[in-house]
Amino acid sequence: MYALIVLPFNISFIILNHAVQHANQLSTKEGISADSERRNQWSLIINVLMIIITFFFPPFALLSMILNVIIWLIPLRRVHR
């Protein structure tokens, strides 16, 4: 159930990230935005896999939640200009 609740948040955050970049005319190849986009994509992939694999192997839910938290705890690299 956790993945089903978090999945719409992942999708909306990705859409919001693209909207902000477009409004500010930022390139996704700039440091922080590229890291943020990669982090969002990995989080989305993990949550989709959690929904699918948990039906066959329930302990995967705990493992994927821990992995998702670790992804979000890693600080973003700073852009040096």
PDB file of N, CA, C and O in Angstrom:
ATOM      1  N   MET A   1       0.816  -1.195   0.000  1.00  0.00           N
ATOM      2  CA  MET A   1       0.000   0.000   0.000  1.00  0.00           C
ATOM      3  C   MET A   1       0.866   1.268   0.000  1.00  0.00           C
ATOM      4  O   MET A   1       0.488   2.282  -0.586  1.00  0.00           O
ATOM      5  N   TYR A   2       2.022   1.200   0.658  1.00  0.00           N
ATOM      6  CA  TYR A   2       2.901   2.365   0.720  1.00  0.00           C
ATOM      7  C   TYR A   2       3.313   2.805  -0.685  1.00  0.00           C
ATOM      8  O   TYR A   2       3.286   3.994  -1.002  1.00  0.00           O
ATOM      9  N   ALA A   3       3.689   1.849  -1.513  1.00  0.00           N
ATOM     10  CA  ALA A   3       4.137   2.185  -2.872  1.00  0.00           C
ATOM     11  C   ALA A   3       2.996   2.777  -3.690  1.00  0.00           C
ATOM     12  O   ALA A   3       3.221   3.669  -4.508  1.00  0.00           O
ATOM     13  N   LEU A   4       1.790   2.298  -3.482  1.00  0.00           N
ATOM     14  CA  LEU A   4       0.648   2.848  -4.217  1.00  0.00           C
ATOM     15  C   LEU A   4       0.356   4.287  -3.809  1.00  0.00           C
ATOM     16  O   LEU A   4      -0.127   5.080  -4.617  1.00  0.00           O
ATOM     17  N   ILE A   5       0.645   4.619  -2.570  1.00  0.00           N
ATOM     18  CA  ILE A   5       0.438   5.989  -2.096  1.00  0.00           C
ATOM     19  C   ILE A   5       1.570   6.900  -2.554  1.00  0.00           C
ATOM     20  O   ILE A   5       1.326   8.047  -2.929  1.00  0.00           O
ATOM     21  N   VAL A   6       2.802   6.406  -2.527  1.00  0.00           N
ATOM     22  CA  VAL A   6       3.968   7.217  -2.866  1.00  0.00           C
ATOM     23  C   VAL A   6       4.121   7.407  -4.382  1.00  0.00           C
ATOM     24  O   VAL A   6       4.672   8.415  -4.825  1.00  0.00           O
ATOM     25  N   LEU A   7       3.645   6.463  -5.161  1.00  0.00           N
ATOM     26  CA  LEU A   7       3.795   6.533  -6.622  1.00  0.00           C
ATOM     27  C   LEU A   7       3.224   7.822  -7.226  1.00  0.00           C
ATOM     28  O   LEU A   7       3.907   8.446  -8.037  1.00  0.00           O
ATOM     29  N   PRO A   8       1.996   8.255  -6.869  1.00  0.00           N
ATOM     30  CA  PRO A   8       1.516   9.536  -7.425  1.00  0.00           C
ATOM     31  C   PRO A   8       2.378  10.730  -7.006  1.00  0.00           C
ATOM     32  O   PRO A   8       2.516  11.693  -7.761  1.00  0.00           O
ATOM     33  N   PHE A   9       2.955  10.669  -5.805  1.00  0.00           N
ATOM     34  CA  PHE A   9       3.846  11.753  -5.372  1.00  0.00           C
ATOM     35  C   PHE A   9       5.110  11.789  -6.222  1.00  0.00           C
ATOM     36  O   PHE A   9       5.577  12.863  -6.599  1.00  0.00           O
ATOM     37  N   ASN A  10       5.667  10.612  -6.525  1.00  0.00           N
ATOM     38  CA  ASN A  10       6.846  10.552  -7.392  1.00  0.00           C
ATOM     39  C   ASN A  10       6.540  11.154  -8.762  1.00  0.00           C
ATOM     40  O   ASN A  10       7.307  11.968  -9.276  1.00  0.00           O
ATOM     41  N   ILE A  11       5.435  10.754  -9.335  1.00  0.00           N
ATOM     42  CA  ILE A  11       5.064  11.231 -10.671  1.00  0.00           C
ATOM     43  C   ILE A  11       4.820  12.741 -10.653  1.00  0.00           C
ATOM     44  O   ILE A  11       5.286  13.453 -11.542  1.00  0.00           O
ATOM     45  N   SER A  12       4.092  13.232  -9.645  1.00  0.00           N
ATOM     46  CA  SER A  12       3.815  14.670  -9.588  1.00  0.00           C
ATOM     47  C   SER A  12       5.087  15.472  -9.328  1.00  0.00           C
ATOM     48  O   SER A  12       5.221  16.587  -9.831  1.00  0.00           O
ATOM     49  N   PHE A  13       6.025  14.924  -8.550  1.00  0.00           N
ATOM     50  CA  PHE A  13       7.279  15.632  -8.293  1.00  0.00           C
ATOM     51  C   PHE A  13       8.126  15.717  -9.559  1.00  0.00           C
ATOM     52  O   PHE A  13       8.787  16.729  -9.794  1.00  0.00           O
ATOM     53  N   ILE A  14       8.112  14.665 -10.374  1.00  0.00           N
ATOM     54  CA  ILE A  14       8.836  14.697 -11.647  1.00  0.00           C
ATOM     55  C   ILE A  14       8.227  15.747 -12.578  1.00  0.00           C
ATOM     56  O   ILE A  14       8.951  16.499 -13.231  1.00  0.00           O
ATOM     57  N   ILE A  15       6.902  15.794 -12.635  1.00  0.00           N
ATOM     58  CA  ILE A  15       6.220  16.788 -13.470  1.00  0.00           C
ATOM     59  C   ILE A  15       6.517  18.200 -12.957  1.00  0.00           C
ATOM     60  O   ILE A  15       6.770  19.109 -13.748  1.00  0.00           O
ATOM     61  N   LEU A  16       6.488  18.381 -11.646  1.00  0.00           N
ATOM     62  CA  LEU A  16       6.789  19.688 -11.057  1.00  0.00           C
ATOM     63  C   LEU A  16       8.225  20.111 -11.349  1.00  0.00           C
ATOM     64  O   LEU A  16       8.480  21.275 -11.654  1.00  0.00           O
ATOM     65  N   ASN A  17       9.151  19.178 -11.257  1.00  0.00           N
ATOM     66  CA  ASN A  17      10.552  19.460 -11.543  1.00  0.00           C
ATOM     67  C   ASN A  17      10.726  19.924 -12.992  1.00  0.00           C
ATOM     68  O   ASN A  17      11.448  20.886 -13.255  1.00  0.00           O
ATOM     69  N   HIS A  18      10.065  19.239 -13.930  1.00  0.00           N
ATOM     70  CA  HIS A  18      10.149  19.646 -15.339  1.00  0.00           C
ATOM     71  C   HIS A  18       9.513  21.016 -15.564  1.00  0.00           C
ATOM     72  O   HIS A  18      10.027  21.814 -16.349  1.00  0.00           O
ATOM     73  N   ALA A  19       8.407  21.296 -14.888  1.00  0.00           N
ATOM     74  CA  ALA A  19       7.736  22.581 -15.044  1.00  0.00           C
ATOM     75  C   ALA A  19       8.603  23.728 -14.534  1.00  0.00           C
ATOM     76  O   ALA A  19       8.673  24.786 -15.160  1.00  0.00           O
ATOM     77  N   VAL A  20       9.263  23.518 -13.399  1.00  0.00           N
ATOM     78  CA  VAL A  20      10.130  24.561 -12.843  1.00  0.00           C
ATOM     79  C   VAL A  20      11.337  24.794 -13.745  1.00  0.00           C
ATOM     80  O   VAL A  20      11.730  25.937 -13.977  1.00  0.00           O
ATOM     81  N   GLN A  21      11.928  23.708 -14.256  1.00  0.00           N
ATOM     82  CA  GLN A  21      13.067  23.855 -15.163  1.00  0.00           C
ATOM     83  C   GLN A  21      12.653  24.578 -16.435  1.00  0.00           C
ATOM     84  O   GLN A  21      13.391  25.422 -16.943  1.00  0.00           O
ATOM     85  N   HIS A  22      11.471  24.248 -16.948  1.00  0.00           N
ATOM     86  CA  HIS A  22      11.001  24.904 -18.168  1.00  0.00           C
ATOM     87  C   HIS A  22      10.707  26.384 -17.917  1.00  0.00           C
ATOM     88  O   HIS A  22      11.019  27.231 -18.754  1.00  0.00           O
ATOM     89  N   ALA A  23      10.110  26.692 -16.774  1.00  0.00           N
ATOM     90  CA  ALA A  23       9.778  28.081 -16.455  1.00  0.00           C
ATOM     91  C   ALA A  23      11.038  28.924 -16.267  1.00  0.00           C
ATOM     92  O   ALA A  23      11.049  30.110 -16.595  1.00  0.00           O
ATOM     93  N   ASN A  24      12.084  28.321 -15.748  1.00  0.00           N
ATOM     94  CA  ASN A  24      13.332  29.042 -15.520  1.00  0.00           C
ATOM     95  C   ASN A  24      14.337  28.850 -16.637  1.00  0.00           C
ATOM     96  O   ASN A  24      15.453  29.363 -16.573  1.00  0.00           O
ATOM     97  N   GLN A  25      13.942  28.112 -17.658  1.00  0.00           N
ATOM     98  CA  GLN A  25      14.787  27.809 -18.813  1.00  0.00           C
ATOM     99  C   GLN A  25      16.117  27.198 -18.387  1.00  0.00           C
ATOM    100  O   GLN A  25      17.183  27.598 -18.856  1.00  0.00           O
ATOM    101  N   LEU A  26      16.028  26.208 -17.477  1.00  0.00           N
ATOM    102  CA  LEU A  26      17.218  25.510 -17.006  1.00  0.00           C
ATOM    103  C   LEU A  26      17.453  24.264 -17.843  1.00  0.00           C
ATOM    104  O   LEU A  26      16.514  23.637 -18.332  1.00  0.00           O
ATOM    105  N   SER A  27      18.681  23.929 -17.994  1.00  0.00           N
ATOM    106  CA  SER A  27      19.038  22.693 -18.672  1.00  0.00           C
ATOM    107  C   SER A  27      19.139  21.583 -17.646  1.00  0.00           C
ATOM    108  O   SER A  27      19.651  21.804 -16.549  1.00  0.00           O
ATOM    109  N   THR A  28      18.653  20.376 -17.985  1.00  0.00           N
ATOM    110  CA  THR A  28      18.737  19.259 -17.051  1.00  0.00           C
ATOM    111  C   THR A  28      20.163  18.746 -16.948  1.00  0.00           C
ATOM    112  O   THR A  28      20.444  17.879 -16.120  1.00  0.00           O
ATOM    113  N   LYS A  29      21.076  19.268 -17.777  1.00  0.00           N
ATOM    114  CA  LYS A  29      22.461  18.832 -17.710  1.00  0.00           C
ATOM    115  C   LYS A  29      23.262  19.638 -16.693  1.00  0.00           C
ATOM    116  O   LYS A  29      24.444  19.368 -16.482  1.00  0.00           O
ATOM    117  N   GLU A  30      22.636  20.614 -16.070  1.00  0.00           N
ATOM    118  CA  GLU A  30      23.310  21.359 -15.022  1.00  0.00           C
ATOM    119  C   GLU A  30      23.278  20.510 -13.759  1.00  0.00           C
ATOM    120  O   GLU A  30      22.298  19.809 -13.502  1.00  0.00           O
ATOM    121  N   GLY A  31      24.350  20.571 -12.968  1.00  0.00           N
ATOM    122  CA  GLY A  31      24.602  19.687 -11.850  1.00  0.00           C
ATOM    123  C   GLY A  31      23.446  19.289 -10.952  1.00  0.00           C
ATOM    124  O   GLY A  31      23.063  18.119 -10.933  1.00  0.00           O
ATOM    125  N   ILE A  32      22.882  20.223 -10.211  1.00  0.00           N
ATOM    126  CA  ILE A  32      21.870  19.887  -9.223  1.00  0.00           C
ATOM    127  C   ILE A  32      20.610  19.363  -9.891  1.00  0.00           C
ATOM    128  O   ILE A  32      20.032  18.384  -9.418  1.00  0.00           O
ATOM    129  N   SER A  33      20.172  19.980 -10.964  1.00  0.00           N
ATOM    130  CA  SER A  33      18.941  19.528 -11.600  1.00  0.00           C
ATOM    131  C   SER A  33      19.106  18.137 -12.206  1.00  0.00           C
ATOM    132  O   SER A  33      18.162  17.348 -12.202  1.00  0.00           O
ATOM    133  N   ALA A  34      20.289  17.829 -12.724  1.00  0.00           N
ATOM    134  CA  ALA A  34      20.528  16.494 -13.282  1.00  0.00           C
ATOM    135  C   ALA A  34      20.525  15.450 -12.176  1.00  0.00           C
ATOM    136  O   ALA A  34      19.961  14.369 -12.346  1.00  0.00           O
ATOM    137  N   ASP A  35      21.151  15.762 -11.044  1.00  0.00           N
ATOM    138  CA  ASP A  35      21.143  14.840  -9.910  1.00  0.00           C
ATOM    139  C   ASP A  35      19.730  14.643  -9.386  1.00  0.00           C
ATOM    140  O   ASP A  35      19.326  13.522  -9.077  1.00  0.00           O
ATOM    141  N   SER A  36      18.988  15.723  -9.288  1.00  0.00           N
ATOM    142  CA  SER A  36      17.623  15.645  -8.790  1.00  0.00           C
ATOM    143  C   SER A  36      16.744  14.809  -9.718  1.00  0.00           C
ATOM    144  O   SER A  36      15.934  14.004  -9.258  1.00  0.00           O
ATOM    145  N   GLU A  37      16.908  15.003 -11.014  1.00  0.00           N
ATOM    146  CA  GLU A  37      16.114  14.234 -11.967  1.00  0.00           C
ATOM    147  C   GLU A  37      16.466  12.756 -11.909  1.00  0.00           C
ATOM    148  O   GLU A  37      15.578  11.905 -11.965  1.00  0.00           O
ATOM    149  N   ARG A  38      17.745  12.445 -11.798  1.00  0.00           N
ATOM    150  CA  ARG A  38      18.173  11.045 -11.680  1.00  0.00           C
ATOM    151  C   ARG A  38      17.603  10.411 -10.410  1.00  0.00           C
ATOM    152  O   ARG A  38      17.151   9.265 -10.425  1.00  0.00           O
ATOM    153  N   ARG A  39      17.628  11.156  -9.332  1.00  0.00           N
ATOM    154  CA  ARG A  39      17.103  10.676  -8.049  1.00  0.00           C
ATOM    155  C   ARG A  39      15.598  10.411  -8.156  1.00  0.00           C
ATOM    156  O   ARG A  39      15.106   9.401  -7.654  1.00  0.00           O
ATOM    157  N   ASN A  40      14.879  11.310  -8.802  1.00  0.00           N
ATOM    158  CA  ASN A  40      13.438  11.124  -8.991  1.00  0.00           C
ATOM    159  C   ASN A  40      13.143   9.888  -9.830  1.00  0.00           C
ATOM    160  O   ASN A  40      12.229   9.124  -9.517  1.00  0.00           O
ATOM    161  N   GLN A  41      13.910   9.693 -10.890  1.00  0.00           N
ATOM    162  CA  GLN A  41      13.686   8.536 -11.760  1.00  0.00           C
ATOM    163  C   GLN A  41      13.969   7.229 -11.038  1.00  0.00           C
ATOM    164  O   GLN A  41      13.208   6.272 -11.180  1.00  0.00           O
ATOM    165  N   TRP A  42      15.051   7.168 -10.264  1.00  0.00           N
ATOM    166  CA  TRP A  42      15.357   5.948  -9.523  1.00  0.00           C
ATOM    167  C   TRP A  42      14.288   5.659  -8.473  1.00  0.00           C
ATOM    168  O   TRP A  42      13.917   4.505  -8.261  1.00  0.00           O
ATOM    169  N   SER A  43      13.802   6.693  -7.828  1.00  0.00           N
ATOM    170  CA  SER A  43      12.749   6.513  -6.837  1.00  0.00           C
ATOM    171  C   SER A  43      11.485   5.961  -7.485  1.00  0.00           C
ATOM    172  O   SER A  43      10.836   5.074  -6.932  1.00  0.00           O
ATOM    173  N   LEU A  44      11.141   6.480  -8.641  1.00  0.00           N
ATOM    174  CA  LEU A  44       9.971   5.996  -9.364  1.00  0.00           C
ATOM    175  C   LEU A  44      10.146   4.536  -9.779  1.00  0.00           C
ATOM    176  O   LEU A  44       9.225   3.735  -9.626  1.00  0.00           O
ATOM    177  N   ILE A  45      11.303   4.192 -10.295  1.00  0.00           N
ATOM    178  CA  ILE A  45      11.584   2.816 -10.716  1.00  0.00           C
ATOM    179  C   ILE A  45      11.492   1.865  -9.520  1.00  0.00           C
ATOM    180  O   ILE A  45      10.903   0.789  -9.624  1.00  0.00           O
ATOM    181  N   ILE A  46      12.068   2.258  -8.401  1.00  0.00           N
ATOM    182  CA  ILE A  46      12.036   1.410  -7.209  1.00  0.00           C
ATOM    183  C   ILE A  46      10.608   1.191  -6.739  1.00  0.00           C
ATOM    184  O   ILE A  46      10.240   0.076  -6.368  1.00  0.00           O
ATOM    185  N   ASN A  47       9.800   2.245  -6.751  1.00  0.00           N
ATOM    186  CA  ASN A  47       8.414   2.105  -6.291  1.00  0.00           C
ATOM    187  C   ASN A  47       7.579   1.238  -7.232  1.00  0.00           C
ATOM    188  O   ASN A  47       6.741   0.463  -6.771  1.00  0.00           O
ATOM    189  N   VAL A  48       7.789   1.356  -8.518  1.00  0.00           N
ATOM    190  CA  VAL A  48       7.059   0.499  -9.465  1.00  0.00           C
ATOM    191  C   VAL A  48       7.478  -0.956  -9.277  1.00  0.00           C
ATOM    192  O   VAL A  48       6.634  -1.852  -9.271  1.00  0.00           O
ATOM    193  N   LEU A  49       8.772  -1.191  -9.125  1.00  0.00           N
ATOM    194  CA  LEU A  49       9.247  -2.557  -8.878  1.00  0.00           C
ATOM    195  C   LEU A  49       8.707  -3.099  -7.555  1.00  0.00           C
ATOM    196  O   LEU A  49       8.394  -4.285  -7.448  1.00  0.00           O
ATOM    197  N   MET A  50       8.598  -2.228  -6.549  1.00  0.00           N
ATOM    198  CA  MET A  50       8.060  -2.659  -5.269  1.00  0.00           C
ATOM    199  C   MET A  50       6.621  -3.145  -5.415  1.00  0.00           C
ATOM    200  O   MET A  50       6.240  -4.151  -4.815  1.00  0.00           O
ATOM    201  N   ILE A  51       5.831  -2.443  -6.201  1.00  0.00           N
ATOM    202  CA  ILE A  51       4.441  -2.848  -6.413  1.00  0.00           C
ATOM    203  C   ILE A  51       4.381  -4.219  -7.076  1.00  0.00           C
ATOM    204  O   ILE A  51       3.564  -5.056  -6.694  1.00  0.00           O
ATOM    205  N   ILE A  52       5.227  -4.451  -8.051  1.00  0.00           N
ATOM    206  CA  ILE A  52       5.188  -5.708  -8.812  1.00  0.00           C
ATOM    207  C   ILE A  52       5.791  -6.875  -8.021  1.00  0.00           C
ATOM    208  O   ILE A  52       5.168  -7.930  -7.905  1.00  0.00           O
ATOM    209  N   ILE A  53       6.987  -6.692  -7.483  1.00  0.00           N
ATOM    210  CA  ILE A  53       7.724  -7.796  -6.868  1.00  0.00           C
ATOM    211  C   ILE A  53       7.159  -8.191  -5.508  1.00  0.00           C
ATOM    212  O   ILE A  53       7.269  -9.353  -5.117  1.00  0.00           O
ATOM    213  N   THR A  54       6.558  -7.256  -4.780  1.00  0.00           N
ATOM    214  CA  THR A  54       6.060  -7.559  -3.444  1.00  0.00           C
ATOM    215  C   THR A  54       4.962  -8.626  -3.451  1.00  0.00           C
ATOM    216  O   THR A  54       4.794  -9.339  -2.461  1.00  0.00           O
ATOM    217  N   PHE A  55       4.225  -8.743  -4.534  1.00  0.00           N
ATOM    218  CA  PHE A  55       3.214  -9.796  -4.615  1.00  0.00           C
ATOM    219  C   PHE A  55       3.849 -11.187  -4.580  1.00  0.00           C
ATOM    220  O   PHE A  55       3.241 -12.134  -4.082  1.00  0.00           O
ATOM    221  N   PHE A  56       5.054 -11.311  -5.100  1.00  0.00           N
ATOM    222  CA  PHE A  56       5.725 -12.603  -5.167  1.00  0.00           C
ATOM    223  C   PHE A  56       6.734 -12.804  -4.037  1.00  0.00           C
ATOM    224  O   PHE A  56       6.977 -13.937  -3.621  1.00  0.00           O
ATOM    225  N   PHE A  57       7.320 -11.723  -3.542  1.00  0.00           N
ATOM    226  CA  PHE A  57       8.345 -11.781  -2.499  1.00  0.00           C
ATOM    227  C   PHE A  57       8.140 -10.601  -1.540  1.00  0.00           C
ATOM    228  O   PHE A  57       8.771  -9.557  -1.704  1.00  0.00           O
ATOM    229  N   PRO A  58       7.253 -10.763  -0.527  1.00  0.00           N
ATOM    230  CA  PRO A  58       6.899  -9.649   0.370  1.00  0.00           C
ATOM    231  C   PRO A  58       8.065  -8.939   1.058  1.00  0.00           C
ATOM    232  O   PRO A  58       7.974  -7.726   1.248  1.00  0.00           O
ATOM    233  N   PRO A  59       9.162  -9.611   1.445  1.00  0.00           N
ATOM    234  CA  PRO A  59      10.267  -8.873   2.089  1.00  0.00           C
ATOM    235  C   PRO A  59      10.899  -7.807   1.185  1.00  0.00           C
ATOM    236  O   PRO A  59      11.601  -6.921   1.672  1.00  0.00           O
ATOM    237  N   PHE A  60      10.655  -7.888  -0.116  1.00  0.00           N
ATOM    238  CA  PHE A  60      11.206  -6.881  -1.028  1.00  0.00           C
ATOM    239  C   PHE A  60      10.647  -5.491  -0.721  1.00  0.00           C
ATOM    240  O   PHE A  60      11.303  -4.489  -1.003  1.00  0.00           O
ATOM    241  N   ALA A  61       9.456  -5.420  -0.154  1.00  0.00           N
ATOM    242  CA  ALA A  61       8.869  -4.118   0.185  1.00  0.00           C
ATOM    243  C   ALA A  61       9.752  -3.371   1.186  1.00  0.00           C
ATOM    244  O   ALA A  61      10.019  -2.180   1.022  1.00  0.00           O
ATOM    245  N   LEU A  62      10.197  -4.073   2.213  1.00  0.00           N
ATOM    246  CA  LEU A  62      11.059  -3.439   3.207  1.00  0.00           C
ATOM    247  C   LEU A  62      12.402  -3.044   2.603  1.00  0.00           C
ATOM    248  O   LEU A  62      12.899  -1.946   2.853  1.00  0.00           O
ATOM    249  N   LEU A  63      12.980  -3.924   1.821  1.00  0.00           N
ATOM    250  CA  LEU A  63      14.266  -3.627   1.188  1.00  0.00           C
ATOM    251  C   LEU A  63      14.176  -2.423   0.261  1.00  0.00           C
ATOM    252  O   LEU A  63      15.063  -1.569   0.258  1.00  0.00           O
ATOM    253  N   SER A  64      13.110  -2.355  -0.520  1.00  0.00           N
ATOM    254  CA  SER A  64      12.982  -1.241  -1.460  1.00  0.00           C
ATOM    255  C   SER A  64      12.686   0.067  -0.744  1.00  0.00           C
ATOM    256  O   SER A  64      13.130   1.123  -1.195  1.00  0.00           O
ATOM    257  N   MET A  65      11.948   0.026   0.362  1.00  0.00           N
ATOM    258  CA  MET A  65      11.709   1.258   1.119  1.00  0.00           C
ATOM    259  C   MET A  65      13.010   1.781   1.717  1.00  0.00           C
ATOM    260  O   MET A  65      13.261   2.986   1.707  1.00  0.00           O
ATOM    261  N   ILE A  66      13.838   0.875   2.240  1.00  0.00           N
ATOM    262  CA  ILE A  66      15.129   1.280   2.793  1.00  0.00           C
ATOM    263  C   ILE A  66      16.020   1.865   1.692  1.00  0.00           C
ATOM    264  O   ILE A  66      16.685   2.879   1.906  1.00  0.00           O
ATOM    265  N   LEU A  67      16.035   1.234   0.526  1.00  0.00           N
ATOM    266  CA  LEU A  67      16.824   1.740  -0.595  1.00  0.00           C
ATOM    267  C   LEU A  67      16.339   3.119  -1.039  1.00  0.00           C
ATOM    268  O   LEU A  67      17.146   3.994  -1.352  1.00  0.00           O
ATOM    269  N   ASN A  68      15.040   3.306  -1.066  1.00  0.00           N
ATOM    270  CA  ASN A  68      14.470   4.596  -1.459  1.00  0.00           C
ATOM    271  C   ASN A  68      14.849   5.692  -0.459  1.00  0.00           C
ATOM    272  O   ASN A  68      15.149   6.817  -0.859  1.00  0.00           O
ATOM    273  N   VAL A  69      14.837   5.374   0.823  1.00  0.00           N
ATOM    274  CA  VAL A  69      15.235   6.353   1.844  1.00  0.00           C
ATOM    275  C   VAL A  69      16.714   6.700   1.697  1.00  0.00           C
ATOM    276  O   VAL A  69      17.093   7.864   1.821  1.00  0.00           O
ATOM    277  N   ILE A  70      17.547   5.700   1.433  1.00  0.00           N
ATOM    278  CA  ILE A  70      18.980   5.951   1.259  1.00  0.00           C
ATOM    279  C   ILE A  70      19.221   6.862   0.066  1.00  0.00           C
ATOM    280  O   ILE A  70      20.072   7.749   0.127  1.00  0.00           O
ATOM    281  N   ILE A  71      18.481   6.655  -1.020  1.00  0.00           N
ATOM    282  CA  ILE A  71      18.624   7.510  -2.201  1.00  0.00           C
ATOM    283  C   ILE A  71      18.322   8.967  -1.855  1.00  0.00           C
ATOM    284  O   ILE A  71      19.016   9.870  -2.322  1.00  0.00           O
ATOM    285  N   TRP A  72      17.289   9.201  -1.041  1.00  0.00           N
ATOM    286  CA  TRP A  72      16.911  10.569  -0.711  1.00  0.00           C
ATOM    287  C   TRP A  72      17.769  11.171   0.390  1.00  0.00           C
ATOM    288  O   TRP A  72      17.776  12.391   0.557  1.00  0.00           O
ATOM    289  N   LEU A  73      18.495  10.349   1.151  1.00  0.00           N
ATOM    290  CA  LEU A  73      19.370  10.891   2.190  1.00  0.00           C
ATOM    291  C   LEU A  73      20.720  11.350   1.655  1.00  0.00           C
ATOM    292  O   LEU A  73      21.390  12.164   2.290  1.00  0.00           O
ATOM    293  N   ILE A  74      21.126  10.843   0.506  1.00  0.00           N
ATOM    294  CA  ILE A  74      22.396  11.242  -0.084  1.00  0.00           C
ATOM    295  C   ILE A  74      22.277  12.687  -0.555  1.00  0.00           C
ATOM    296  O   ILE A  74      21.394  12.993  -1.357  1.00  0.00           O
ATOM    297  N   PRO A  75      23.132  13.574  -0.084  1.00  0.00           N
ATOM    298  CA  PRO A  75      23.017  14.984  -0.479  1.00  0.00           C
ATOM    299  C   PRO A  75      23.341  15.188  -1.962  1.00  0.00           C
ATOM    300  O   PRO A  75      24.136  14.455  -2.549  1.00  0.00           O
ATOM    301  N   LEU A  76      22.707  16.199  -2.545  1.00  0.00           N
ATOM    302  CA  LEU A  76      22.975  16.559  -3.937  1.00  0.00           C
ATOM    303  C   LEU A  76      24.334  17.228  -4.041  1.00  0.00           C
ATOM    304  O   LEU A  76      24.786  17.923  -3.132  1.00  0.00           O
ATOM    305  N   ARG A  77      24.978  16.990  -5.194  1.00  0.00           N
ATOM    306  CA  ARG A  77      26.248  17.688  -5.443  1.00  0.00           C
ATOM    307  C   ARG A  77      25.960  19.145  -5.729  1.00  0.00           C
ATOM    308  O   ARG A  77      24.931  19.473  -6.320  1.00  0.00           O
ATOM    309  N   ARG A  78      26.830  19.995  -5.330  1.00  0.00           N
ATOM    310  CA  ARG A  78      26.688  21.428  -5.603  1.00  0.00           C
ATOM    311  C   ARG A  78      27.347  21.775  -6.913  1.00  0.00           C
ATOM    312  O   ARG A  78      28.356  21.178  -7.289  1.00  0.00           O
ATOM    313  N   VAL A  79      26.777  22.744  -7.612  1.00  0.00           N
ATOM    314  CA  VAL A  79      27.334  23.192  -8.878  1.00  0.00           C
ATOM    315  C   VAL A  79      28.341  24.291  -8.606  1.00  0.00           C
ATOM    316  O   VAL A  79      28.024  25.288  -7.957  1.00  0.00           O
ATOM    317  N   HIS A  80      29.542  24.112  -9.098  1.00  0.00           N
ATOM    318  CA  HIS A  80      30.571  25.142  -8.955  1.00  0.00           C
ATOM    319  C   HIS A  80      30.720  25.856 -10.286  1.00  0.00           C
ATOM    320  O   HIS A  80      31.073  25.237 -11.290  1.00  0.00           O
ATOM    321  N   ARG A  81      30.454  27.148 -10.299  1.00  0.00           N
ATOM    322  CA  ARG A  81      30.527  27.907 -11.554  1.00  0.00           C
ATOM    323  C   ARG A  81      31.741  28.785 -11.548  1.00  0.00           C
ATOM    324  O   ARG A  81      31.985  29.507 -12.515  1.00  0.00           O
TER     325      ARG A  81
END
